[in-house]
Amino acid sequence: MTVGKKLWAVIIIKLIIMFLVLKIFFFPNFLKTNFKTEKERSNYVIDQLTK
């Protein structure tokens, strides 16, 4: 079972690294980069939801 535990640890570490890389490079924080205030962000979100 020690080999199985090591393999699961490697799989979990790879998944964590993969998701962190995906989040950083492919899913940037759109609202913070394009709008300066909370009011602008909330108006944009409401506008997009109610279209």
CHARMM internal coordinates of N, CA and C (Angstrom, degrees):
IC EDIT
DIST 1 N 1 CA 1.4569
DIST 1 CA 1 C 1.5246
ANGL 1 N 1 CA 1 C 112.91
DIST 1 C 2 N 1.3136
ANGL 1 CA 1 C 2 N 118.54
DIHE 1 N 1 CA 1 C 2 N -15.95
DIST 2 N 2 CA 1.4620
ANGL 1 C 2 N 2 CA 118.84
DIHE 1 CA 1 C 2 N 2 CA -179.23
DIST 2 CA 2 C 1.5239
ANGL 2 N 2 CA 2 C 111.10
DIHE 1 C 2 N 2 CA 2 C -66.90
DIST 2 C 3 N 1.3287
ANGL 2 CA 2 C 3 N 116.75
DIHE 2 N 2 CA 2 C 3 N -34.00
DIST 3 N 3 CA 1.4639
ANGL 2 C 3 N 3 CA 119.54
DIHE 2 CA 2 C 3 N 3 CA 177.91
DIST 3 CA 3 C 1.5215
ANGL 3 N 3 CA 3 C 109.75
DIHE 2 C 3 N 3 CA 3 C -67.25
DIST 3 C 4 N 1.3180
ANGL 3 CA 3 C 4 N 117.22
DIHE 3 N 3 CA 3 C 4 N -41.14
DIST 4 N 4 CA 1.4609
ANGL 3 C 4 N 4 CA 121.40
DIHE 3 CA 3 C 4 N 4 CA 178.87
DIST 4 CA 4 C 1.5208
ANGL 4 N 4 CA 4 C 112.13
DIHE 3 C 4 N 4 CA 4 C -62.33
DIST 4 C 5 N 1.3133
ANGL 4 CA 4 C 5 N 116.86
DIHE 4 N 4 CA 4 C 5 N -41.94
DIST 5 N 5 CA 1.4698
ANGL 4 C 5 N 5 CA 120.29
DIHE 4 CA 4 C 5 N 5 CA 178.82
DIST 5 CA 5 C 1.5209
ANGL 5 N 5 CA 5 C 110.75
DIHE 4 C 5 N 5 CA 5 C -65.17
DIST 5 C 6 N 1.3306
ANGL 5 CA 5 C 6 N 117.06
DIHE 5 N 5 CA 5 C 6 N -40.16
DIST 6 N 6 CA 1.4593
ANGL 5 C 6 N 6 CA 120.29
DIHE 5 CA 5 C 6 N 6 CA 178.64
DIST 6 CA 6 C 1.5277
ANGL 6 N 6 CA 6 C 110.48
DIHE 5 C 6 N 6 CA 6 C -65.48
DIST 6 C 7 N 1.3191
ANGL 6 CA 6 C 7 N 117.23
DIHE 6 N 6 CA 6 C 7 N -40.66
DIST 7 N 7 CA 1.4621
ANGL 6 C 7 N 7 CA 120.45
DIHE 6 CA 6 C 7 N 7 CA 179.29
DIST 7 CA 7 C 1.5290
ANGL 7 N 7 CA 7 C 110.92
DIHE 6 C 7 N 7 CA 7 C -64.60
DIST 7 C 8 N 1.3241
ANGL 7 CA 7 C 8 N 117.48
DIHE 7 N 7 CA 7 C 8 N -42.26
DIST 8 N 8 CA 1.4704
ANGL 7 C 8 N 8 CA 119.89
DIHE 7 CA 7 C 8 N 8 CA 177.63
DIST 8 CA 8 C 1.5229
ANGL 8 N 8 CA 8 C 111.10
DIHE 7 C 8 N 8 CA 8 C -63.99
DIST 8 C 9 N 1.3175
ANGL 8 CA 8 C 9 N 116.83
DIHE 8 N 8 CA 8 C 9 N -38.15
DIST 9 N 9 CA 1.4725
ANGL 8 C 9 N 9 CA 120.16
DIHE 8 CA 8 C 9 N 9 CA 177.79
DIST 9 CA 9 C 1.5273
ANGL 9 N 9 CA 9 C 110.34
DIHE 8 C 9 N 9 CA 9 C -63.51
DIST 9 C 10 N 1.3217
ANGL 9 CA 9 C 10 N 117.33
DIHE 9 N 9 CA 9 C 10 N -42.49
DIST 10 N 10 CA 1.4641
ANGL 9 C 10 N 10 CA 121.14
DIHE 9 CA 9 C 10 N 10 CA 178.28
DIST 10 CA 10 C 1.5241
ANGL 10 N 10 CA 10 C 110.35
DIHE 9 C 10 N 10 CA 10 C -64.04
DIST 10 C 11 N 1.3235
ANGL 10 CA 10 C 11 N 117.77
DIHE 10 N 10 CA 10 C 11 N -43.09
DIST 11 N 11 CA 1.4659
ANGL 10 C 11 N 11 CA 121.77
DIHE 10 CA 10 C 11 N 11 CA 179.71
DIST 11 CA 11 C 1.5261
ANGL 11 N 11 CA 11 C 110.39
DIHE 10 C 11 N 11 CA 11 C -61.95
DIST 11 C 12 N 1.3130
ANGL 11 CA 11 C 12 N 117.59
DIHE 11 N 11 CA 11 C 12 N -45.29
DIST 12 N 12 CA 1.4722
ANGL 11 C 12 N 12 CA 121.23
DIHE 11 CA 11 C 12 N 12 CA -179.15
DIST 12 CA 12 C 1.5283
ANGL 12 N 12 CA 12 C 110.63
DIHE 11 C 12 N 12 CA 12 C -64.76
DIST 12 C 13 N 1.3185
ANGL 12 CA 12 C 13 N 117.26
DIHE 12 N 12 CA 12 C 13 N -42.53
DIST 13 N 13 CA 1.4651
ANGL 12 C 13 N 13 CA 120.42
DIHE 12 CA 12 C 13 N 13 CA 178.68
DIST 13 CA 13 C 1.5220
ANGL 13 N 13 CA 13 C 110.72
DIHE 12 C 13 N 13 CA 13 C -63.09
DIST 13 C 14 N 1.3237
ANGL 13 CA 13 C 14 N 117.65
DIHE 13 N 13 CA 13 C 14 N -42.64
DIST 14 N 14 CA 1.4681
ANGL 13 C 14 N 14 CA 120.96
DIHE 13 CA 13 C 14 N 14 CA 178.42
DIST 14 CA 14 C 1.5268
ANGL 14 N 14 CA 14 C 111.19
DIHE 13 C 14 N 14 CA 14 C -63.25
DIST 14 C 15 N 1.3246
ANGL 14 CA 14 C 15 N 117.36
DIHE 14 N 14 CA 14 C 15 N -41.31
DIST 15 N 15 CA 1.4661
ANGL 14 C 15 N 15 CA 120.24
DIHE 14 CA 14 C 15 N 15 CA 179.02
DIST 15 CA 15 C 1.5207
ANGL 15 N 15 CA 15 C 111.59
DIHE 14 C 15 N 15 CA 15 C -64.04
DIST 15 C 16 N 1.3117
ANGL 15 CA 15 C 16 N 116.75
DIHE 15 N 15 CA 15 C 16 N -42.69
DIST 16 N 16 CA 1.4723
ANGL 15 C 16 N 16 CA 120.31
DIHE 15 CA 15 C 16 N 16 CA 178.98
DIST 16 CA 16 C 1.5258
ANGL 16 N 16 CA 16 C 109.98
DIHE 15 C 16 N 16 CA 16 C -61.76
DIST 16 C 17 N 1.3143
ANGL 16 CA 16 C 17 N 117.39
DIHE 16 N 16 CA 16 C 17 N -46.67
DIST 17 N 17 CA 1.4631
ANGL 16 C 17 N 17 CA 120.98
DIHE 16 CA 16 C 17 N 17 CA 179.63
DIST 17 CA 17 C 1.5223
ANGL 17 N 17 CA 17 C 110.21
DIHE 16 C 17 N 17 CA 17 C -62.91
DIST 17 C 18 N 1.3215
ANGL 17 CA 17 C 18 N 117.21
DIHE 17 N 17 CA 17 C 18 N -43.22
DIST 18 N 18 CA 1.4555
ANGL 17 C 18 N 18 CA 121.08
DIHE 17 CA 17 C 18 N 18 CA -178.34
DIST 18 CA 18 C 1.5323
ANGL 18 N 18 CA 18 C 110.88
DIHE 17 C 18 N 18 CA 18 C -62.52
DIST 18 C 19 N 1.3191
ANGL 18 CA 18 C 19 N 118.30
DIHE 18 N 18 CA 18 C 19 N -45.81
DIST 19 N 19 CA 1.4549
ANGL 18 C 19 N 19 CA 120.99
DIHE 18 CA 18 C 19 N 19 CA -179.67
DIST 19 CA 19 C 1.5227
ANGL 19 N 19 CA 19 C 111.97
DIHE 18 C 19 N 19 CA 19 C -67.73
DIST 19 C 20 N 1.3191
ANGL 19 CA 19 C 20 N 118.29
DIHE 19 N 19 CA 19 C 20 N -36.07
DIST 20 N 20 CA 1.4622
ANGL 19 C 20 N 20 CA 120.51
DIHE 19 CA 19 C 20 N 20 CA 176.38
DIST 20 CA 20 C 1.5285
ANGL 20 N 20 CA 20 C 111.02
DIHE 19 C 20 N 20 CA 20 C -63.87
DIST 20 C 21 N 1.3244
ANGL 20 CA 20 C 21 N 116.88
DIHE 20 N 20 CA 20 C 21 N -43.33
DIST 21 N 21 CA 1.4591
ANGL 20 C 21 N 21 CA 120.63
DIHE 20 CA 20 C 21 N 21 CA 179.17
DIST 21 CA 21 C 1.5212
ANGL 21 N 21 CA 21 C 110.20
DIHE 20 C 21 N 21 CA 21 C -64.99
DIST 21 C 22 N 1.3286
ANGL 21 CA 21 C 22 N 117.48
DIHE 21 N 21 CA 21 C 22 N -43.35
DIST 22 N 22 CA 1.4662
ANGL 21 C 22 N 22 CA 120.51
DIHE 21 CA 21 C 22 N 22 CA 178.59
DIST 22 CA 22 C 1.5149
ANGL 22 N 22 CA 22 C 111.17
DIHE 21 C 22 N 22 CA 22 C -60.95
DIST 22 C 23 N 1.3191
ANGL 22 CA 22 C 23 N 117.28
DIHE 22 N 22 CA 22 C 23 N -43.61
DIST 23 N 23 CA 1.4516
ANGL 22 C 23 N 23 CA 120.37
DIHE 22 CA 22 C 23 N 23 CA -178.29
DIST 23 CA 23 C 1.5223
ANGL 23 N 23 CA 23 C 111.37
DIHE 22 C 23 N 23 CA 23 C -65.31
DIST 23 C 24 N 1.2960
ANGL 23 CA 23 C 24 N 117.32
DIHE 23 N 23 CA 23 C 24 N -42.95
DIST 24 N 24 CA 1.4631
ANGL 23 C 24 N 24 CA 120.85
DIHE 23 CA 23 C 24 N 24 CA -176.69
DIST 24 CA 24 C 1.5290
ANGL 24 N 24 CA 24 C 111.28
DIHE 23 C 24 N 24 CA 24 C -68.54
DIST 24 C 25 N 1.3244
ANGL 24 CA 24 C 25 N 118.25
DIHE 24 N 24 CA 24 C 25 N -45.38
DIST 25 N 25 CA 1.4554
ANGL 24 C 25 N 25 CA 120.58
DIHE 24 CA 24 C 25 N 25 CA -171.73
DIST 25 CA 25 C 1.5199
ANGL 25 N 25 CA 25 C 114.52
DIHE 24 C 25 N 25 CA 25 C -92.92
DIST 25 C 26 N 1.3220
ANGL 25 CA 25 C 26 N 118.32
DIHE 25 N 25 CA 25 C 26 N -29.32
DIST 26 N 26 CA 1.4555
ANGL 25 C 26 N 26 CA 119.54
DIHE 25 CA 25 C 26 N 26 CA -173.44
DIST 26 CA 26 C 1.5221
ANGL 26 N 26 CA 26 C 114.32
DIHE 25 C 26 N 26 CA 26 C -109.64
DIST 26 C 27 N 1.3168
ANGL 26 CA 26 C 27 N 118.25
DIHE 26 N 26 CA 26 C 27 N -13.79
DIST 27 N 27 CA 1.4581
ANGL 26 C 27 N 27 CA 121.50
DIHE 26 CA 26 C 27 N 27 CA 179.97
DIST 27 CA 27 C 1.5227
ANGL 27 N 27 CA 27 C 110.48
DIHE 26 C 27 N 27 CA 27 C -130.22
DIST 27 C 28 N 1.3339
ANGL 27 CA 27 C 28 N 117.32
DIHE 27 N 27 CA 27 C 28 N 69.82
DIST 28 N 28 CA 1.4651
ANGL 27 C 28 N 28 CA 118.97
DIHE 27 CA 27 C 28 N 28 CA -179.84
DIST 28 CA 28 C 1.5194
ANGL 28 N 28 CA 28 C 110.69
DIHE 27 C 28 N 28 CA 28 C -69.60
DIST 28 C 29 N 1.3179
ANGL 28 CA 28 C 29 N 116.50
DIHE 28 N 28 CA 28 C 29 N 163.33
DIST 29 N 29 CA 1.4557
ANGL 28 C 29 N 29 CA 121.47
DIHE 28 CA 28 C 29 N 29 CA 179.86
DIST 29 CA 29 C 1.5269
ANGL 29 N 29 CA 29 C 108.84
DIHE 28 C 29 N 29 CA 29 C -77.72
DIST 29 C 30 N 1.3176
ANGL 29 CA 29 C 30 N 115.82
DIHE 29 N 29 CA 29 C 30 N 93.15
DIST 30 N 30 CA 1.4648
ANGL 29 C 30 N 30 CA 123.06
DIHE 29 CA 29 C 30 N 30 CA -173.76
DIST 30 CA 30 C 1.5183
ANGL 30 N 30 CA 30 C 111.90
DIHE 29 C 30 N 30 CA 30 C -62.36
DIST 30 C 31 N 1.3203
ANGL 30 CA 30 C 31 N 117.54
DIHE 30 N 30 CA 30 C 31 N -44.08
DIST 31 N 31 CA 1.4589
ANGL 30 C 31 N 31 CA 120.15
DIHE 30 CA 30 C 31 N 31 CA -175.26
DIST 31 CA 31 C 1.5259
ANGL 31 N 31 CA 31 C 112.19
DIHE 30 C 31 N 31 CA 31 C -68.11
DIST 31 C 32 N 1.3143
ANGL 31 CA 31 C 32 N 117.43
DIHE 31 N 31 CA 31 C 32 N -40.94
DIST 32 N 32 CA 1.4709
ANGL 31 C 32 N 32 CA 119.06
DIHE 31 CA 31 C 32 N 32 CA -178.94
DIST 32 CA 32 C 1.5138
ANGL 32 N 32 CA 32 C 112.33
DIHE 31 C 32 N 32 CA 32 C -70.40
DIST 32 C 33 N 1.3164
ANGL 32 CA 32 C 33 N 117.36
DIHE 32 N 32 CA 32 C 33 N -30.23
DIST 33 N 33 CA 1.4580
ANGL 32 C 33 N 33 CA 119.04
DIHE 32 CA 32 C 33 N 33 CA -178.54
DIST 33 CA 33 C 1.5175
ANGL 33 N 33 CA 33 C 112.61
DIHE 32 C 33 N 33 CA 33 C -81.49
DIST 33 C 34 N 1.3347
ANGL 33 CA 33 C 34 N 118.24
DIHE 33 N 33 CA 33 C 34 N -25.58
DIST 34 N 34 CA 1.4615
ANGL 33 C 34 N 34 CA 120.13
DIHE 33 CA 33 C 34 N 34 CA -174.90
DIST 34 CA 34 C 1.5233
ANGL 34 N 34 CA 34 C 114.91
DIHE 33 C 34 N 34 CA 34 C -104.10
DIST 34 C 35 N 1.3251
ANGL 34 CA 34 C 35 N 117.99
DIHE 34 N 34 CA 34 C 35 N -16.09
DIST 35 N 35 CA 1.4575
ANGL 34 C 35 N 35 CA 120.81
DIHE 34 CA 34 C 35 N 35 CA -177.72
DIST 35 CA 35 C 1.5206
ANGL 35 N 35 CA 35 C 109.25
DIHE 34 C 35 N 35 CA 35 C -130.49
DIST 35 C 36 N 1.3286
ANGL 35 CA 35 C 36 N 115.32
DIHE 35 N 35 CA 35 C 36 N 140.97
DIST 36 N 36 CA 1.4592
ANGL 35 C 36 N 36 CA 119.61
DIHE 35 CA 35 C 36 N 36 CA -175.28
DIST 36 CA 36 C 1.5316
ANGL 36 N 36 CA 36 C 113.70
DIHE 35 C 36 N 36 CA 36 C -88.23
DIST 36 C 37 N 1.3305
ANGL 36 CA 36 C 37 N 117.73
DIHE 36 N 36 CA 36 C 37 N -37.06
DIST 37 N 37 CA 1.4614
ANGL 36 C 37 N 37 CA 120.00
DIHE 36 CA 36 C 37 N 37 CA -174.64
DIST 37 CA 37 C 1.5220
ANGL 37 N 37 CA 37 C 111.07
DIHE 36 C 37 N 37 CA 37 C -114.36
DIST 37 C 38 N 1.3177
ANGL 37 CA 37 C 38 N 114.73
DIHE 37 N 37 CA 37 C 38 N 161.61
DIST 38 N 38 CA 1.4638
ANGL 37 C 38 N 38 CA 120.81
DIHE 37 CA 37 C 38 N 38 CA 176.81
DIST 38 CA 38 C 1.5238
ANGL 38 N 38 CA 38 C 111.44
DIHE 37 C 38 N 38 CA 38 C -63.18
DIST 38 C 39 N 1.2950
ANGL 38 CA 38 C 39 N 116.25
DIHE 38 N 38 CA 38 C 39 N -34.65
DIST 39 N 39 CA 1.4734
ANGL 38 C 39 N 39 CA 121.30
DIHE 38 CA 38 C 39 N 39 CA -179.89
DIST 39 CA 39 C 1.5365
ANGL 39 N 39 CA 39 C 110.30
DIHE 38 C 39 N 39 CA 39 C -62.90
DIST 39 C 40 N 1.3302
ANGL 39 CA 39 C 40 N 116.65
DIHE 39 N 39 CA 39 C 40 N -45.41
DIST 40 N 40 CA 1.4611
ANGL 39 C 40 N 40 CA 120.38
DIHE 39 CA 39 C 40 N 40 CA 177.91
DIST 40 CA 40 C 1.5190
ANGL 40 N 40 CA 40 C 111.30
DIHE 39 C 40 N 40 CA 40 C -62.98
DIST 40 C 41 N 1.3251
ANGL 40 CA 40 C 41 N 116.53
DIHE 40 N 40 CA 40 C 41 N -41.94
DIST 41 N 41 CA 1.4690
ANGL 40 C 41 N 41 CA 120.99
DIHE 40 CA 40 C 41 N 41 CA 179.29
DIST 41 CA 41 C 1.5219
ANGL 41 N 41 CA 41 C 110.79
DIHE 40 C 41 N 41 CA 41 C -62.65
DIST 41 C 42 N 1.3273
ANGL 41 CA 41 C 42 N 115.99
DIHE 41 N 41 CA 41 C 42 N -46.52
DIST 42 N 42 CA 1.4637
ANGL 41 C 42 N 42 CA 119.15
DIHE 41 CA 41 C 42 N 42 CA -177.83
DIST 42 CA 42 C 1.5293
ANGL 42 N 42 CA 42 C 111.10
DIHE 41 C 42 N 42 CA 42 C -66.52
DIST 42 C 43 N 1.3321
ANGL 42 CA 42 C 43 N 117.43
DIHE 42 N 42 CA 42 C 43 N -38.43
DIST 43 N 43 CA 1.4673
ANGL 42 C 43 N 43 CA 119.66
DIHE 42 CA 42 C 43 N 43 CA 177.09
DIST 43 CA 43 C 1.5214
ANGL 43 N 43 CA 43 C 111.50
DIHE 42 C 43 N 43 CA 43 C -63.52
DIST 43 C 44 N 1.3266
ANGL 43 CA 43 C 44 N 117.14
DIHE 43 N 43 CA 43 C 44 N -39.81
DIST 44 N 44 CA 1.4610
ANGL 43 C 44 N 44 CA 120.76
DIHE 43 CA 43 C 44 N 44 CA 178.35
DIST 44 CA 44 C 1.5277
ANGL 44 N 44 CA 44 C 110.86
DIHE 43 C 44 N 44 CA 44 C -63.71
DIST 44 C 45 N 1.3206
ANGL 44 CA 44 C 45 N 116.75
DIHE 44 N 44 CA 44 C 45 N -46.15
DIST 45 N 45 CA 1.4646
ANGL 44 C 45 N 45 CA 120.69
DIHE 44 CA 44 C 45 N 45 CA -178.76
DIST 45 CA 45 C 1.5238
ANGL 45 N 45 CA 45 C 110.50
DIHE 44 C 45 N 45 CA 45 C -63.70
DIST 45 C 46 N 1.3103
ANGL 45 CA 45 C 46 N 117.82
DIHE 45 N 45 CA 45 C 46 N -44.72
DIST 46 N 46 CA 1.4678
ANGL 45 C 46 N 46 CA 121.16
DIHE 45 CA 45 C 46 N 46 CA 178.90
DIST 46 CA 46 C 1.5193
ANGL 46 N 46 CA 46 C 110.40
DIHE 45 C 46 N 46 CA 46 C -62.16
DIST 46 C 47 N 1.3108
ANGL 46 CA 46 C 47 N 116.31
DIHE 46 N 46 CA 46 C 47 N -42.06
DIST 47 N 47 CA 1.4678
ANGL 46 C 47 N 47 CA 120.38
DIHE 46 CA 46 C 47 N 47 CA 178.88
DIST 47 CA 47 C 1.5315
ANGL 47 N 47 CA 47 C 111.13
DIHE 46 C 47 N 47 CA 47 C -62.37
DIST 47 C 48 N 1.3209
ANGL 47 CA 47 C 48 N 117.25
DIHE 47 N 47 CA 47 C 48 N -41.93
DIST 48 N 48 CA 1.4636
ANGL 47 C 48 N 48 CA 120.50
DIHE 47 CA 47 C 48 N 48 CA -179.97
DIST 48 CA 48 C 1.5196
ANGL 48 N 48 CA 48 C 112.42
DIHE 47 C 48 N 48 CA 48 C -69.57
DIST 48 C 49 N 1.3161
ANGL 48 CA 48 C 49 N 117.42
DIHE 48 N 48 CA 48 C 49 N -34.23
DIST 49 N 49 CA 1.4655
ANGL 48 C 49 N 49 CA 120.88
DIHE 48 CA 48 C 49 N 49 CA -179.51
DIST 49 CA 49 C 1.5238
ANGL 49 N 49 CA 49 C 112.85
DIHE 48 C 49 N 49 CA 49 C -75.37
DIST 49 C 50 N 1.3212
ANGL 49 CA 49 C 50 N 116.94
DIHE 49 N 49 CA 49 C 50 N -28.97
DIST 50 N 50 CA 1.4600
ANGL 49 C 50 N 50 CA 119.20
DIHE 49 CA 49 C 50 N 50 CA -174.76
DIST 50 CA 50 C 1.5320
ANGL 50 N 50 CA 50 C 113.19
DIHE 49 C 50 N 50 CA 50 C -96.94
DIST 50 C 51 N 1.3029
ANGL 50 CA 50 C 51 N 118.44
DIHE 50 N 50 CA 50 C 51 N 1.63
DIST 51 N 51 CA 1.4671
ANGL 50 C 51 N 51 CA 120.68
DIHE 50 CA 50 C 51 N 51 CA 177.59
DIST 51 CA 51 C 1.5111
ANGL 51 N 51 CA 51 C 111.17
DIHE 50 C 51 N 51 CA 51 C -70.33
END
COOR INIT
IC SEED 1 N 1 CA 1 C
IC BUILD
